[in-house]
Amino acid sequence: MKNIIEFKDVNKNYDQKKALQDINLQIREGEIFVLVGPSGSGKTTSLKMINGLIPVTSGEILFKGKDIHEYDLQKMRWQMGYVLQQIALFPNMTVKENIELIPSMLKWSKEDMKDLASNLLQEVGLSPEKYLKRYPKELSGGEQQRVGIIRAIASKPDIILMDEPFSALDPISRESLQNLVLDIHKNLQTTIVFVTHNMQEALLLADRIAIMRDGQIIQCDTPENISDNPANDFVRDFFKETHRDEDGKETILQFLANRPMLAANIDDKAPRININSKMIDVFSLLSKNVIVNIEDNGKNIASLSQDLVFKYLSEK
């Protein structure tokens, strides 16, 4: 498998501070490569160096075997989709116009542009009839991020860069969008470089993980190999952290006891989960279902709805 990105002895200094120190790594075509580490570890700096948003102090970065400085910067960036935590949809453009922006700049033909936005919206579970003419302010955070993702893939880039895109979202939206990333990768086989501080998210998404600390790569390997052979105590401790929301650690019984107003009407057709299960498992079910029934001793005793739980989490 070819390398699509290579860092060779890359350093980045800000005045006297070393933000990155002797970074050497290879990102392969078609893989999901996750940069993970605590705040200030250098992961976002590394990502922004790939598309030239931050210049290197020394060393070189190769894109498809060629130093990024040898490319026309704008044309190179057109080959790289980019998704941010701060959703960067243009507020004065409709959803359709946002999705079609890069293909239109690349002068795609009318035939190639036909139904592009509609088809992509359908792929992420958004009705074209409902969303094409909407503006970003009329969308929820999760909906905006879905549009941001399909805008990044609309021009069929060689690589997608994702900088903590889901960290500000509630658990239901986050899990749903993580699954969306996996589906997109499965269907398109596009290289994805993903930045997160959440080890659980890294384990879910990654083919390979680079764990960073203080501007250095501490270990780079598959999730399985890192789990079996952590490089040092930092990796071992970081790997053990779940980074789950406190609500996700609670059992359903604890969650409802503290928030009885979130109980909804029972729907006999909805999936069931035991009352002693963890809320993180409910979040997973609610990412795919509107209602989840809570059962105790084989009987439905309550339910949780996507709307009520989503509203509660978004207002926290």
Order of alpha helices (4+ residues) and beta strands (2+ residues): beta-beta-beta-alpha-beta-beta-alpha-beta-alpha-alpha-alpha-alpha-alpha-beta-alpha-beta-alpha-beta-beta-alpha-alpha-alpha-alpha-beta-beta-alpha-beta-beta-alpha
